Structure formats: C-alpha cells, structure tokens
C-alpha cells in the first residue's frame, strides 16, 4: 500500500493464532497502524485479511468477531460514559450486565455518570478500549493500548489481554513499550519501512545465539576489558560506571581471569536478552539526537521568555 507515491506497507503477511497474543513492533512510521487499518478494512490495499477463514465483512455479526482500538477516539461531550456504552450495547445487542462488567474491568465505575469532557488521555483510552471489548469479540486488535495509562491501569490491561487469550481469543497488538510486550505477548513481529523483517515466538526471539554473554561489575573495568580480549572474548562493551558486558567466554573462565588479575568482582551474571535487544539487532540503532525545531516554530521558541 502506498500514500503519495511512498510505499508504507509492502508484502506483510502473518498468522495470529487463537489463544495467543501477537505483538507488532516497529518504530514510528514502520507501518504498524496502516497494517491494522488494512486488516480491519479501513484502508484498501492489494492483500486481504481473513478472520476464521473469511473476510470480516462476510461475517453476519462483525462486532462479535473483532473489537478494535486504534487510539483514543473522539466522544460526544454531551454523553456520559454509561450513555456512550449503552449506545454501543444497543447496536451490538449487549445486556446491561455486560456494560457494568466492562465498566468495572476498565476501572471506569467512579466515572460512569461523568462526561468525557476534561478526561485525561488515559481515561479516554480506557473508554475506547471498553467500547472495543463490549461485544465480547473473539479477536482484539489493539494499537498502543498501554500508552497513557497509569501503572494500575497498565496491570489491568495486561491482565485483560492475557485473560482474553487464555479464554481462547486472539489478540493482535502494537506497542512501543517493549518491556510490557515481553510480559504479555506469545509472538512478536518486527516491522521496518513497511515490511515484516523478523517474526517468531517471544521465547525464540529472546534465546541467545551465544549463551556466554555476561554482565560484570568490578573495580577495574579497563583492566578486565584488556584481559578478556587477550583471552579470546568475541565482544566487550562498557556501560556507565564499573559495568562490562563480555561475550564469547564461559562465566567460569571469566571469573578465573578476574581472580588471576586480582580484579575485584562484585557481580557476574549471564546477560538476559530483551525484546529491545531483538528490536535493535533487527532494525539497527537510531540516533539519540532530537530533531531540530521547524524554522516556523524556532522563532516562537527564541522569542519566548
């Protein structure tokens, strides 16, 4: 699929099994949101998406098949939280007890009779997700469902997604919060420049090719670096302070090298691979520099007291 002559999604194909959480990872502009819009039929491309073997439009009750959250939606400021969900329940034939259950699950009970005007981003997000899950759909499509939520709501969202999968449902989500993805996802797909560049179970992606990578904290990191390189370490990198990351040496050999060199070590442990490592290994690091202000905004910034 292309916008203004630029390809934004190209040959992206994946399966999202029932009973699992599949996470779509990628930087800004990687094509995640556009992929979701294509899957839901909100944008048109050359491919197709099937739910239970057929397109969403062919299901007699699409709301029972897919519930989608694509970011905090706009709400009628004149309706209360309860009124908003009642309208959706009426259209999807849901009971009042189901509305009450969703309101409780999303932590909206104290605001059920409140109007969304003045709601924070996180509160609007809760209401949008409540609308997405109200009809008990088999598939949840969630674009950044955690952004803007407070810690308690993040835990609640994690439980909601895992419980949905545990009950046999399917979850497809996109998130920049990779630590949360590790906690909730079974499978991960990495996108870059509109293409799918890596996929697999989270366990497979986190498995190290070299299990001998170790994190070492010691009193003489420079001396340790020199010693382990002479001993055949394949990679040595230093972080802030006294920490050294060593790859290519067995931890027992590493400990003996430090002891022989009379280097005091107070921590030596295998390095745990994270989804952040997988992401950076796959798409490469980005510059830490923040883009400069647009010239039109620079004048305002310079003129500010």
N, C-alpha and C positions, 0 to 999 in steps of 0.2 A: 504494500500500500504506500502511496506517495502523496505528499502535500506540497503544493507549489514547486513541483519538479524534484523534490527531495524524498528519497525512499525512507520511510520511518519504520516500517515492518516488512521484513523480507524472509519468506520461507520459514516461518515459525510454526513448528508442529510439535505437539506434546499430548500425552495422556494424563489425566488426573483421576486416579483410581478411587472408587468408593472406599470409605473407611480410612481416608488419609488426608493429610494437609499438604498441599503442594504450594511452594513459595516461589514467586517470580522475583528475581533480584536483578538490579541494574541501576546505573547512575541516572541522573536527570537526563531526559531525552533519549534513553535507551530503547523506548518503545513499549514499556510495560502498560501504561494507561491506554494507549492505542490498541494494544493487543486485547485488552479487556473489552474495549468498545467493539472491536471486531467480533469477539466471541459472543457478545450479547446482542449483536445485530444492530448496534447503534452507529456503526460505520460500515462501509462496504469495501470489500477487497475481493481478491480473486479466490480466496480459500473458503472454507466453511467450518462451522463448529457444530458438533452433534452432542446431544445430551440423551443418554440411554439409547443411542443408535439413530436418533433422528433430530433434525433441526428444532430449535426452541419454538419457532412459530407453528410447527406441526403438532405440538402438544396441546391438548384441549384446555389445560389449565397451566399456562406458563409460570404463574406465580407460585405454584406448588412444586415446580421443578427448580427454578433459580431465584435466589434472592441476591440482589447486588447492592453494594455500597461503593460509590465511586468518588467519595469526598463529601464533606458537609454540604447538603443540599439547601436550597432556599425554602423557607417555610412561610406560610401565611401568618403574618404577625398577629392577626386577629384571633387565631385559633389556639386553644390550649394544647399541651402535649397530648392529653387524653382525646381531644377532638380530632387532632391530626391522625392519631392511630385508629380512631373509630371509623374515619372515612376509608382508610386502607382496609380495615377489617370488613367493612360493608362490601367493598369491591371484591374482596377475596374470600368472603363467607367465613370469617373467623368469629369465634364466640367472645363474649365479654371476659370470660375467664382467661382466654388466651391473651387478650390485651393486658389484663392485670399481671399475668405471669411474665410477659415480656418487659413490662414496666419495672417489675421487681428485679428481673435478671439484669437489666441495664442500669439499675440504680437510679431510676427516674421517679420513683414513688413520691419523694418530697416535692417534686416539681410537676406532678401530673396535672394540676389545675393552673399551672403558670403558662404564660405565653412566651414564645421563643425570643421575642424582642429583648435584647440585652444578654442573651445566653452567650457564654464563652464558646470558643471553638470546640472545646472538649464536650460541652453539653450538647451542642448541635450535632456533634459526631455521634454521641450516644443515641440521640433521637433518630438520626439517619440509619444507624445500624438496627435500632428497634424496628423501624419500618421494613428493613431488608429481611429480617428473620421472622416477621409476624406470621406469615403464611406457612411456617414450618417447611421451607423448601428443602429439597434433597441436596441441592448444590448451593454453596455460598461463594460468591465472587466478591472479594474484599480488596479495595485499593487503599493501602496505607491505613488500616483500621486502628492502629495504635497511636499514630501521631496526634498530639494534642490532649491525650488522656493523662489523668493524674495516676500515680502509682497504683492506687487501689483499683482504678478502672482498667489499668493495663493487666493486672492479675485477673480481673473478671473477664476481660476479653480473651485472654489466653485460655481460661477455663471454658468459655463459651465455644471457641473454635475446636479445642481438643475434644470436648464432650460431643460436639456435632459429628466429628469424625468417628469417635468411639461408638456412636449410635448407628454407624453405617453410612453417614452422609459424606459428602465430598466438599472440601474447602480448597479454593484457589485464592491465594492472597499475594499482594505485593507489599514489600516493606523495606525501608531503609534501615530499620532498627535490627541489625543482624544478630545481636545477642538474643532478642526475643524470637527471631526466626529459628535459632538453634533450639530453643525451648519448646516450640510448638510444631515445627514442620517435620514431616517424614521425608519429603523430597524437595529438591531445590533445582531451579532452572536459572541460569545466568544469561542475561541478555546484554548485548553491546552493539550500538549502532544499528539497532533494528533487527538483529539476528540473534538466534539462540546459539551461544558459544560453548555452553557446558551444561550438563544435567546429570542427575543421579540421586540416589538416596543421600540424606544428610550424613549418615554413618559412612558411606563410601567416600563422600567428598571430604570428610574430616580425617579419614585414615591417612596417615603419613606414609609417603614413599620411603622415608628414612626415619625409622623409629628412634634413632640415636641422638636426635637433636635435644640439647639440654640447655636449661637456663641456670647460670652460675652467678652467684653473688659472692664477691671476695674482696680482700683488702688491696690487691694489686692487679686490677683488670688488664693493664697494659702488658705486664709480665706474663700473665696467663695466656693472653692472646698470642704472644710470641712463642710460648712453649707448645701450645696445642697446634699451631700451624706447622712447627717443626715435626710434630708427631703425626701429621697427616690429616688434620681436620680439613674437611672439604669447604667449610664456610664458617666464618667467625664474624659476628657483628656485635657492636657495643651499643648499649642504650644509655640513658641518663644515669649518672651516678656510678655504682660499682657493679652493674649487671652486664654479663657477657652471654651471648647465645652462641653455642657451639654445635655444629653439625658434623657428622661423619666419624665420631668417636664414641665408643661404648662408655656409659657413665662410670663403670668401674675403672677403666683406663684413665678417664678424665680425672677421677678422684686421686689416682696414684700419681699422675703428672703434677697435680697441685701439691700433693704431700711432698714429693721429691723436691719441688722447687720452694718448699716452705711458704706456700701461699695459703693464707688463712681463708677457708671457705665456710660460709655460714648458711648457704643454700645451694643445693644441687638437685635439680629435678627435671624429669622429661618435660619438654615444652609441649603444651597442649595446642593442637591446631584448632583454629576457629574459622567460622564462615567468612570473617573478614580476611583471613589469610587466603582462603579459597578465592574470594572475590578479587583481591589484589593480584594474586597469581594469575588469574584468568584475564582480567581486563587491564592490568597494569596500574601503577600508582598514578595519581593525578597531582598536579602542582598544588602546594599548600597556599599559594598566593591567592588573595581575594581579588577578583576582577575590579578594575578601577571604576569609579562612578561614571555614568554617562555625562558628557560635557554639559548637557542641558541641566543636569542636576548638580554638577560641580559648582556652578555659580551660586546656586542656593546654599550649598553646603559652606562655601567660602564666606558667604555673606552672613551666615548665622552667627549669633553672639557666642 
